[in-house]
Amino acid sequence: MPRVAASFLPPIVLDRASRAPMYRQLYEWFRRSIIEGRLRPGQRVPSTRGLAAELGISRIPVLGAFEQLLAEGYFEAFVGAGTCVARSIPEDRAGVPVAGARSRAQEQGERRGLRRVSRRSARWGDGGHAARHPWTEILGPFRATLPALDQFPHEVWGKIVARHARVPPTTAMAYGDAMGYLPFREAIAEYLGVARAVQCDASQVLVTTGSQLALHLAAQVLLDPGDRVWMEEPGYPGARLAFTAAGARMVPVHVDDEGLDVAPHIRRASAARAAYITPSHQYPMGTTMSAARRIMLLDWAARSGMWVIEDDYDSEYRYESRPVASLQGQDADGRVIYIGTFSKVLFPSLRLGYMVVPRDLVPVFAAVRDATDIFSSVLYQAAMTDFIREGHFARHLRRMRMLYMQRREALVLAIRAEMGDLLEVVGTAAGMHLVALLPPRVDDVAVAMESARRGVSVIPLSSCYIKAPSRSGLILGFGGAPGEQLGGAMRTLRQCVSVG
């Protein structure tokens, strides 16, 4: 008969108010004690009857916990000798923390590089977009890129989704096309041709889970490590993250009232593999790229072999003129990759976006899309197809254009009333946000942090720069904020600017 070592147990603590069953709490206590080395291999544990009496609980949960520990190999039992911690557990593994705890070995491994990730994945945190900042956790006033979720036609959408979910065809439940559901791609191509003057057919449309995936696909297909990318300065941090993660080198290009200032870089013959632009509504400054600069950029792209990645994220909303036509519609040489999304115009969790790619690049984009996550949800693609073709999408855009125009005016009035002496407003002609420039030497990150602490979400303008910005500011969204909330939120923001 094996010899079983006897010893005292550390105190067992059970939470009688916990929703976790008593047997589960006991099981977890013993498992953690063994893994962390507080109970050693071969150490005897009390009998189920004795432990139940000691803890003042029924024997049933103790029996359940012991049975599970025996089944998983943490305990072993001997007739006439009782139960002990399994002797097969290596002594040198005892004391290893459970998941979530940091060990000395882990810290030493990090110092020696044993936990090194790939150089490419290590770049993912460099773009400033991956980290969750406090202002991204708040859905209140001024949250940028958030549409009016309270005004979405939930009943209509629910009926359409239910229609497709009730008895879906087998083809809708099986694996889908990496390019996307064909009727949905056809509806997107028709919409883009009419509303955005995009030149394409359904064979060029690739459905994505939002614009961020589209940016990553573009980076994977078009860029090699070390390639240079012209990046708007200031510009969208999410794009910077996608290109940096692919190993590209960002070349900041100044943005002024005419958009991307390409002429100086063309004169210097700055070699670049791609240029990222938001020509219809520059993010974050709100300017529109002039016709002269559009022509100049497309001409340079054709002559130099550069790709142009056009992010048309919210151009449906323009208040002082009709929506500006896409840059892709002017491209005669197939150098533009066009990206759009439904997240900004409908709701973010829909996770449906799209790309329009040149015909000769369709096979490689489809292959990379398939290797990434195969395809997007066919259910939502089918629902969106009907939502567009039955006219609901166009009606929703018309309603939201009027609503956002009202909310924009309400925000501008609130700024003038509460902070007209502190903020300079720019970029109000389109979209769902504007930029408020702060007085000199005010730290916009400090203001954003303090605002978030008080329940108000603003994005620091400096987060959109690669180089040090000449002036700080705040990106204020008005799409998701009813006008009656703006006055109080603006007073809170004024207090935060004083702190910053």
N, C-alpha and C positions, 0 to 999 in steps of 0.2 A: 504493500500500500504506500503511495507517495506521501512524503512528509509535507504538510501544509503549514506554512509559517503563520503564526498568530500575531496580531498587532492591533492597535487601536485605530479606529477610523477617524478622519477629520470630521468636524461637525457637519451633519446633513441639514441643509436649510430648504424647507418646502414653503411655497407660497400658497396658502389655502384660499386666497382670494383670486388666484390666477385662473384664467380660462383653460390653461393647459391641464390635461388630466393628470392625476396624481402619479399614475404609473409612468407617464412620460417624463415628469419632473424627476422621478427617481432614476429612470434610465439615463437621462441626460446628465445627472449629477455623477453617477458612477462612470459613464463613458468619458466625461471631461476629466474626472479625477485620474483615470488610468492614462489617458493621453498626455496629460500635463505632468504625470509622474508623482502625483500625491498618493496614489496606490501603486505598489510595485508588483511585478510578476511573481506569482506564487503566494501573494499575501491573502490570508483568509478573510472572508467577509462573514457577517453574522448570518444566522439562519433566517429564513423568511418570517418565521413565527416571532423570533426574538426581535428582529428589526421592526416589525409591525407594532409590537408592544412598546418598544422604545420610542417610536415616532408617534404613537397614539393614533394609528390609522388602521383600517381594515387590512387583513393579510392579502386580499385579492390584488390590489395594485402592486404590492411587493412581488407577488408571484408573477404578475405580468411583466414587470421590469426585469426580473431575473431570467425569465424565459427568453426575452428578447436579447439580453446580454449573452446568454449561453448560445443562442442561435447565431449571433454575429461573431462569436469567438472571443469576446472580452472576458468571459468567465469560463471556468471548467469545474465540473462537479465530480466527486468521488464518493462511492458508497461507503458510509461509515466515517468519512473524513470531512464531509461538508463541501462547501463551495469556496473557490479562491479565484483570484485574478489569473487569467490564463498565463501559464509559464512560457508559452510560445511567443508572447510579445517580447521583442528584443529589448534588452536593458538599455542599449544606446539610443532607442527610439522613445523611451519614456522621457517625459519632460518636453516633448514637442508640442507647442501650443496648438490649439484647435484653430479652425479658419477664423480670420478676423483679428487674431492676436499677432503681434510682431515678436519674433524670437531673436536671440543673439545670433544664431546661425544665419537667419535671413539678413540681418544687418551686416554681418561679415561678408555674406555672399554678394550683397549689393556693392560693398566697397571693393571686392575683388572682381566685380563684373560678371559674376556667375548668373545673375538675374537680368542680364543685358537683353533688351529687345532689339529688333532690327533697326537699322539707322533710319529707314523710311518711316516706320511707325513712331519712332521717337520724335519725329518732326510734327506729329499731329497736334501737339500742344503749343506749337510755336505761333499759330495764327491768331491767338487771342479770342477764338470763338468757342473752342471746345469746353473751356472751363465754365462752370455754372456760376454766374455772378448774381449777387443779391437782387439786382433789378430785373433779372430774367425770371424770377420766381413769383412775380407779382402780376396779377391780371387787372389791376386797378387803373386809375386815370394815367394817361400819357404813355401807356405801354405801346411801344412802336410795333408795327406790322400786325397788330391784332385787329381783325375786322369786327364789325358790329354783330357779334354772335347772337345777341338778343333779337335781331331783326331777320335772322335767317328763316326761310320758309320751311320750318321743321315738319309741318304736317304733309306738305307736298313731297318733300324728300323722303319722309318715312313711308309714304304709300308706294313710292317708286322702288325703294329698297325692298320693301315687303313683297312687292310684285315679283321681283327677281329672286328673292330668297325662298319664297314659298315652295315652288317646285322648279328648281333650276335644271336646265338641261345638263346632260352628262358632260358635254364639252365645257360648260362653265365651271364644273367641279373638278375637272382634270387639270393637268399641267397646261399652262397657257403659253402663248408666243412671247419670246423675249422682247420683241418690239412692242407688244401690247395687243389688246383686244381690237380686232380690225374695225368693227363698226365705230368704236370710240376714236380710233385714229382718223377715220374718215370724217367724223363729226368735228374733231379738232382741226383738221386741215381745212374744212369748209369755213369754220369760224375764223381761223387765222387769216384766210384769204380775204374775207369780207371786212373784218374788224381791224386787222393789223397789216394788211397789204403784204403778207408773207407769201412768197412763191414756193409752193410745195404741193405734193399730193400725199396720200396716206402712207405710201411706201417709204417716205422720208421721216415720218413721225415716229418717235420712240417714246413710249410712256415710261415715266419714272415715278419713284416715291418722293416727289417734291424736287425743287430746284437744286438742293444740296447734292443729291445723288447725281443729278445731271452734271454739276460742276466736277464731281469726282470722276465720272465717266469721261468727260472731256479731258481732264488731266491725265487719266490713264492712257487714253488713245493718242493724244496729241503731243504729250511732253515726255522728254527723257530727263533723268537727273542732271542738273546743271543748266538746263534750258532757261532762258530769260523770258519773263512774262511782264508786259507793260500792265501796270495796275493803277487804276485811278487813285489819286491822292487828294482828299480822303476817299476811301472806298469801302466796299462791303467786306467785313472781316471773314465771313464764311467762305468767300471765294479765295481770299488769301490763304486760309487754312487748307483748302482743297489742293491748291497749287503747291504750297509749301510741303504738304505731305507727300506729293509726288516727286519731291526733290528739286522743284524749280526755284529759280532765283527771282525775287520780286524787283521790278524796276519801277519805282514810284513816278507817275507822270501827273503833273499838276492839273487840277481842274479849275476852270474859271467860269465866267458867265456863258461861255459857248461850249462848255463841256471839256472833254479831254484835249489838252493842248499838245497835239501831235507834232506840230511843225518843228520845234527845237530838236526832237529826237530823230526826225527824218533827216534834218540837215546834218546831224552828227552821224547819220547812218547807223544808229544804234541797233545792233543785231538783237532780234527777239523772235522767239518761236510763236508767240501768241500775244494778243492784247485782250484784256477783259474790260468790257465797258457796259454801262447802263445808259444808253444814249437817249431814250425817251423820257426818263425821269431819273436823273443821276442820284445814286445813293451814296451819301446821305443829303447832299446839298440841294437837290431838287431842280437843278438846271437841265436844260435840253440841249443836246449837241446840235450845233449849227449845221446847215446844209453844206457849207464850204468844208468844214472839218470832217464830215461824213465822207464826202467825195475824196478828200485827201487821204483819209485812213484806208478806204477801200482800194484806192489806187496804189498806195504803198504796200498793202497786203498782197495785191496781185503781183507786183513787181518783185517783192522780197520773199514771197512764199510764206508769209506770216498768216496765222489763223486769227480770226476775230471771234471772240466768244461774247455774244450779245445776250445779256440778262434782262429780260423784259418783264420784271417781276410784278409791277402794279400799274402798268401804263393805261389800263382801262379807265382810270379815274383822272380826268383832266377837267378843270373848272373854268378856264378862261378862253378855251378854244377847243376844237375837236381833237381827239387823240392823235398824236403824232405817228406817222407811218413808221414801220420797223426799218432798221438798217438792212436787215436781210433782204427786204424787198428791192433794194437798190443794188444788190450784189450780183454782178454778171459773171463772176469767175469762180463761184462756189467756194468762197473763203470764209463764210460766216456760219457759225454754229449758233442756232437760235434756241434760247431756253425760256420757258414760261412755267407758271404754276397756278394751280387752283387754290392753294393754301391761303393766299392773301385775299382772294375775292369771295371765297366761300367759308371754309373754316380749316385751321391748320391741321387738325388730326385726320382730315381726309387723306392726306399723304398721297396726292396725285399731282404730278407735274408732267412735263413733256419737253422733248428736244426735237428740233428740225435739223437734220444733218444733210450735208451734200450727198448726192446719190452714190458717188464712188466710195464714200466712207460708211455706208449703211452696213455692209457685212461685218466690218471690224467692230463697229459700235454694238451691233447685235450680239456678237460673240462675247464682248467684254460685259455687256449687260447680263447675258446668260450666266457667265462665270461669277458675277457679283451676287445676285439673289434670284436669278432665273426670270421672274416676272412679278408684276404687281397684281393686287387682288382683282380678279375678274368680276366679282360681285359689284364692287364700287365702280369699276370701269363701265359695266353694263348699265348701272343706275345713272351714271353721269351722261352716258350716251342719250338716254331718254330725257334727262334733265335739260340737255342742250336742245335736242331735236323737238321737244314739245314746247319750247319757248320759255321755259322757266328761268333758264340762265340769263337770257337777254333781259327779261323783266326784272330779275334780281339786280343786274348791273345798273339798269336805269334807276331803280329805287335807291340803290346805295350811292349812286353818283350824286343824287339830290341830297341824301342824308349827310354824306360826308362833306359836301359843300357847306351845309348848315353847321356841322360840328367844327369845321375848319374856321368859319367866321366866329363861332362862339369862343373858340380857343384864342384867336387873335384878339378879340375884345377883352377876354379875361387877362391876357398878358398885358395889354395896354392899361387896363384898370388897376391891376395889382403889381405889375413889374415893368411898366413902361420906361422907368428910369434906369433899369438894370439890364434888360434884354433887348437885343437887336434881332428881329425876326427875318429869316430868309427862307426861300424855297416853299412858297405857299401855292404854287400854280397847279400842282397835281399831287396824286398819291394820297396816303393816309398819315403822313407825318410832316413836320416842319422842323427847322433847326433854329434854336435860340442861342445866339452868341452871347457869351458872358463877358463881364468887365475884365480888363487885363488883370493877370495874376490871380484869378480865381481858379481853383483846382476843380475841374469838372468831375473827376473821379470821386473826390471827397464829397461833392454835392450829391452825386448819384448814390453813393453809399449811405449817406445820411437820409436822403429821400426814401430809399428802400427801407431803411429802419423805421420810417414813419408811414410806410404803406403806399408810397408813391413811386412809380417806375419811370425813370428817365435813363437814357443811354448817354454816357459821356462821349462827346464828339471825338475826343482824343483817341478812343479805342479804334477809330476808323483810319488812323494814320500809321504809316510805316516809320516815317521820320517824326521828329518832334514838331507838333503843330505850332503854327504862329499865333493861334488864338484858341482858347477853349470854348466849349459850347455844350448844349444839351439837345438830344434828339427827342422830340415830343410827339407821340402818336395821338391822333384824335379820332381814329376810326372806331375804337371800341369804347369810347368814353361819352356817355350822355352829357349834354350841355350843363345840366344842373349840378354835375359833380365837379365842374372845372373851377368854379370860384374858390371853394374850400381847398382843393388840391393846389391851386396856384398860391394861395396864402401859405400853405405848408412849404411849397417850393421856395418861396421868398425867404422863409426862415432858414431853410437849408443852404441857400446861397450865402446868407450872412455867415453861417458856420463855415462854409467852404472858403 
